[in-house]
Amino acid sequence: MVSRRYFDMAAMMSHAEQTTGLSDWGDDDFRAPLSILLNSLNEEARLEDQGWMRTKHHLDNVLAYRLRIFHDRKHYPGIAEQEIRQPLFITGLPRAGTSYLNAMLCCDPRNLAPRHWQMWCPSPPANDPSIDHSPQIERAREMMAFEGWQDPDLRRKHSYDPMQAEEDLHIHEFSFITTAFGFFWDVPSYSAFVWPSDHGPAYRIEKLVLQTMQYGTRNRQWVLKTPDHLSQIQSLLSVFPDARIVINHRDPSKVLSSTISLLAAHRHQFGNRPFTNARTFATGLVEALAASMERLVELRTDPQLNEHFVDVNYLELESAPLQQVERIYASFGMTLLDSTRESLRRYVAENRKGKFGAHRYTLAETGLHRDEISSRFRSYIDHFGISEEPEG
């Protein structure tokens, strides 16, 4: 059954104000993208009833916590004084081991990484030791259960846990300028708007949230990750000019098939119609990712800009993960303690691929062929020396 219920922007914002007792939304940069998103959901997504309820639940939470983020900056004056110094961003093609590498860097207790619950429920400040955070954690668990983040099919493709470090892309949701929404919902008009948009507002609100999360802790080295940073390097550096950036590389043919398999699971989670033409979507994704890689190659011809980057090959990360972490630390002048090396060894031994079941996908499911993908990514493959992975 297809729902005829309607997402009303004024009503949703009013509901957020009533439930929080707050009314300061910060700047107005979020209003236009929110309006476009809701119109696209209303006119294009055609969500089933459960998907509509999950979507409404998710967006209501984002709106309420946007209000709380700006309230906390007034309630805790020390938040605005927090300095975000040399944050380390992990990015690269999706499904190229960024989550695995991120989890490994989180084995270092000196590093700070946003946990899933901290991004979904960032208020009150999530690392302030004087605050009981159990209500926030429980709220995140309830969200995860209600919205289907623990569905077995989804967990085989990507593990979600409220306590684990997760993509900082979730922080961008508070700006309503994020490619995540095009991943969750069939919203082509919104996606067409957001891909070429200036993502500066997304990184500006990320900085505000990181300041909130840093309040109350002595740790200062942030580790952040999402493949979507890849297409927004210049916006990222405009807000975080001293950022350190790790780029994960992988055979684009494997990336595309795995990504579309994960996307299909998220679309099912949020009650979208099944894909009617996977190739059409896959072709658009190929073009967007290939264009991002071409911009990356061009950017890195600047020697000064290139100093921000370290490259990690997916196959080398799988075969020698500890060595890749050591190389990242050495490249950025960071110290890797012996105790952290031991934690890394334990993590690698206990968290191999397929922990929640095998994620099976083939390129044939996308309607694409290896040769056409390799041709479109040729400049990227040649520049970084990417090895072809066997099918299957």
N, C-alpha and C positions, 0 to 999 in steps of 0.2 A: 504493500500500500504506500503510495506517495503522499507525503504530507503537504497540505496547503497552508500550513502555518507560516508566519511572516516574521522576518527579523526587522524590527523597527529601531532605528538608531537613537532617536530621542527617548523612546521608552526604555531602552537598555541603559543608556547613560543615566536617566532618572532613577532607575532601579539600583544602579551602582551607588549613586549618591545617597539614596535612602538606606541601603543596607550598611553602608560604611559611616554615614553621618558626615561625609566630607564632600567638598565641591571644587577643590583646586586641582585642575587637570594639568597644570604646567602650561607649556606652550600649546599652540593650536595645530602643530604639524600633523597630529594623528587623525584629525577630523576628516580630511579628504580621503586618505587611504581607508579609514574605517567605513566611510560611506560607500566607496567603490566595492569593498569586500562584501558588505551586506547586500548591496544591490546584485552583485554577482551570485551570491548564495541564493537570493530570492528568485532570480531569473534563470539561472543556469544549472545549479547543483542538483535540484530535484531529489532532495534527501529523503530517505525512508524515515519513518517515525522515530526509531531508536537513534538514527544518525542525527536527526534534528535536535533531539533532546541532548545528545552528547555534545553537539556543536554549540548549542545555546549555553550549556553548562560551562564549556571551555571559554567561550568569549565573555560570559558574565564574570568569570574569575579574572581574566586579563584586565577588564575594565575596573573591577574593584581594587585590584592590587596596583594599578597605575595610580589611582587616587591615594592609596596608602604610601606609595613610594615618595610622592611629593609631600605628604603629611609628615613622614619621618624626617625629612630634611629640615623641617622647622622644629620638630619635637626633639631631635637629637642634633644640636648644632655642630657637633664634631664630625658628622658625616661629610659635610661639604669641605672639610679640611683634609680629608684623606687624599693622599697622592698615589696615583696608579703609575708605578714606575716599571718600565721595560716589560710589559706583559708579553707572555709567550703564547702566540696563536698557532695552533695546529690546523692546517687546511690541506687542500689538494682535491683531487677527484673523489667523488663519493664512493664509498665501499672500497677504499684503498688502505684500510687499516688505521684510520684516524682515531676511532674509538679505542682500539687496542693500545695504540701508542699513548693516548691520553690517560688511560687507566694505569699504564706503567709509570708515567711521570707523576701520577697521584700517589704512587708508593713512597715518594719523598715527602715526609711530614712537614717539610719547610715550605712546600708549594701549596698554594690555594687554588682550588678548582670549584666552580659552582656545582653543587649537588642538585639533583632533579627537584627535590622538595624546596630548596632554597630559591630556585628560579620561579617555580609556580607559586610559592608562598613567601615572598621576600621580606615581608613585614610582620613583626618587628625585626630589626637587624639580625640576620641569620647566624652570625658568628659572635654575637655578644654573649659572653659566658654568664652574665648576670640575669639572662632571660631564660625561662623555661620554654624550649622550642618544641616540646612534645605535641602541643595542639597543631602547630604548623605541619609537623611530620605526619600526624594523623590525617589532617586535611589533604595532604598530598596523596597519601595512601588511598583515601576515599575517592579522590579524583581519578587516580590511576585505575581503580577497580571499576568505577562507573563509566569511564570513557573507553574502556577496552584495551588499555595498554598492557594488560597481562594475558591477552588472548594467545593461546598456544601457537597459532600460525604466525602471529607477529613476533613472538619471542624466538622462534626458530630463525628469523631473519635479523632481528636486532633485540638485544636484551634491554629491558627498561626496568629500573628499580629506583624508588624514591631516594635511596641513600647513596647511589652511585653518581660519579661525575658524569655530566651529560652535556650536550651541545649548548653553547651559549647562544645559539640561534633562538632558543626559547626566550631569552631576554629581549630580543628584537621584537617579539610579539607585542610588547607594551607600546611600541611605536606604530604598530599596524603596517609597518613596511618590512615585510619578510617573505622570503620564498617558501617558508614552511607552510603557509596557508595554502599555497598552490599544490603542496604535497599532500595535504590532508583532504582537500576538497576539489571537486571539479569546478573550478572558477576561472575559466579562460580569460574573461575580461579583466579580472583582478590581476592575473598572472601577466597579461600583456602590459598592464600598467606598471607592475612592480619591478619587472626585470630591468628595464632601462632607467628606472627612477634613481634619484640621488638617495643613497642609503645613509647619508650623514645623520639624519634624525635617529636612525636605528642605533648607530654607534654612540651618539650622544646620550641616549637613554641607557645604553649599556654601561657607559662610564658612571652614570648616576647610580645604577644598581650595584656595580662593583664597589663603589665607595660605601654604599650601604652594607654590603657583605663584608667589607674589610674593617668596618667599624667594630671595635672590641677585640680584635685579634692582633698579635704582633707579626704575623706572617705578611709578607709583602710581595712575594713572587707569584703572580697569577699565571695559571696554565688554562688556556681556553681553546676550544676546538669546535669547528664546524666546516664542512666542505664549502659552504656558501661564502665564506670569506674570500674564496678564490676569485670570485667575480667582482669583489668590492675592495680590492687591495688599496686603491687610492682613497676611498672613503674611510677605510680603517686607519690608514696612516695620517689622515687629516685630523683625527681625534686622538690617536695614540701614536705620535710621531717617533717615539723611541721603541716601538714594538719590535719583538723578535718573532720571526715567522718561519715555521717548519712546513715544508710542502711535501706531502705524500704523493708518490707517483705509482701508477699501475697501468697495465694494458687496458686501453679504453674499451675494448670489446668485452672484457670481463666486468668492467665498471658499469656499462650500460645495462647488461642483462640483469645484474644483481640489483641495481638501483630501481629498475622498473618493477622487479619482483617485490621489492620492499614497498614501493609506492602503491602497488595494487593492494597490498595488505593494509596500508593505512587508509586508502580509499574505502575499502570494505569496512574497516573499523568505524569510520565516520558515516557509514550509510549511503555512500555514493552509488550510482549506477555502475555496473561492471564495464570494463573497457569494451568498446565496440570496434575500435581500430587501434591496436597497440602500436602499429607502425607509425601512424600519424603523430602520436605523442612522442614516440621514441625519436623520430626524425627531428622534432623540435628540440628535444633534450640534447641530441647530438650537436645541433647547431649552437645552442647556448653554451654548452661545455667547451666545444672546440674554440669558440670565440673567446671564452675566458682564458683558455690556455695560450692562445695567440697573443692576447694582451699581456699575459704574464711573461712570455718570452720577450716581448718588446720592452716591457718595464725593466727587465733584468739586464738589458744591454747597458744600462746606466750603472757604472761601477759603484758609485756611492749608494745607490738604492739597493744594489745587489747584496750589500753587506748585511741587510736585514734578514737574509734567507739562509736556510739550511735545507737540503734535499734528502728525502728518505725513500728508498725503493721498496715497494711492497714485498717483493720476493725476499729481499735481504732482511726486512723486518720479521718475516715469518721464520726465516732460517737462523737468524742471529739477532734476536730482539735486544738483548742486553748491550751488545756492541753498538747498536743504533742509538740507544739512549746515551751511552758514553760519548759517542761522537757529537751528539747535540749539545751535551754539557760542555764539552771541550771547545766546540765552535763558538759558543756564546760566553765563554769564560766563567761558567758555573762550576761549582765544586760538587762532585758526586761522592758522598760519604760511603764508607765500607758497609755501614749498617743499612743504607739504602740499597746497595748492591745485593745484599742478602734478601731484602724484602722483594726486590725485583725477581730474583731467582725463584722465590716461593710463588710469586704471582704467576710467572710464566709456567711453572710446573702445574699449577692448579687451574689455570684458565686458558685452556687451548680452544681452538675453534670448534664450534659444534657442541658446546656445553649444554645447550637447551634443544639439541636436535640438529640435524643437518639442514642447511639452507640450500635447497636444490634449485638451480635455474639454468636455462640454456639461452643462447643468443637467438635461436629460432623462435622463441616465444615473443621476441620484440618485433619480428618481421624484418629485421635488418640482417645484413651480411657482413662478415668480418672485413672483406675487401673495401666496402664503401666506408666503414668506420675508420679503418686504417688510413684510407686516402684523405678523409676530412681532417684527421689528427696528425697528418704526416709531419708538419713542422714541429709539433710538440714531441712526437715520438723520436724524431731525429735529434732534436736539440738536447733532450734529456737521456737519450739512449735507452728507451723503454723496451723491455723484453716482452715478446709475445708469450702468452700463457696458453697451454693446451685447453681445448674445449672440454666441458664436462666438470 
